[in-house]
Each structure stands twice: as C-alpha cells, then as structure tokens.
Amino acid sequence: MSDPSPPAESSTGARPPRAYLGWSLVATIACFLPLGLIALYYGFRTNRAIVEGRPDDAIRDSRVTRRWLLATAIVGVAVYLVIAAVFVLLGAFSP
C-alpha cells in the first residue's frame, strides 16, 4: 500500500515547485476570467503532480502555470486600460 501523504522534498532534497494556486485564483477574479481558469487548471495539475510524486511533471506544469498567470495579468490590465480609454473618449469623466 502506498503512502498517500505528499512528499515534503524530492529525493534530491530540493523543494517541490510552486503551484501558484493562490495567485491564479486572484488573477482569475481580478484580471481576466478565461485565461485565469487555464492558469488555475495548470495550478491544480502541478499540485496533483507534487502529491503523486512526479517531480518532472510538477516542474513542467508549474512553468506553464506561471506563463498563463502572467498572460492573465497582462491581458487583464490591457482590457481595463482599453475600457478606461473608451470611457475617457466618450466623456464619462468630464463634468
């Protein structure tokens, strides 16, 4: 029977990669939902790979999560800037 507890460290003594689940959740809520959901998915894949003891998959999924997380933040900020520019051009903030 296998031990279901997650490994604290890999056999080389290195820490497991980050799953970025918290940041992915914040980016999903605050920035851009479609890309944030992808980041969350890969964050959960990273976490599952860590728990199952697959360090190579965990490292790869962690990198993918980080890329989607950055894309979510960049696209979210760009969308908010475009919306603000449209409001300014329409005179929404003028007296």
Buried (B, 14 or more C-beta within 10 A) or exposed (E): EEEEEEEEEBEEEEEBBBBBBEBBBBBBEBBBEEBBEBBBBBBBBBBBBBBBBEBEBBBBBBEBBBEBBBBBBEBBEEEEEEEEEEEEEEEEEEE
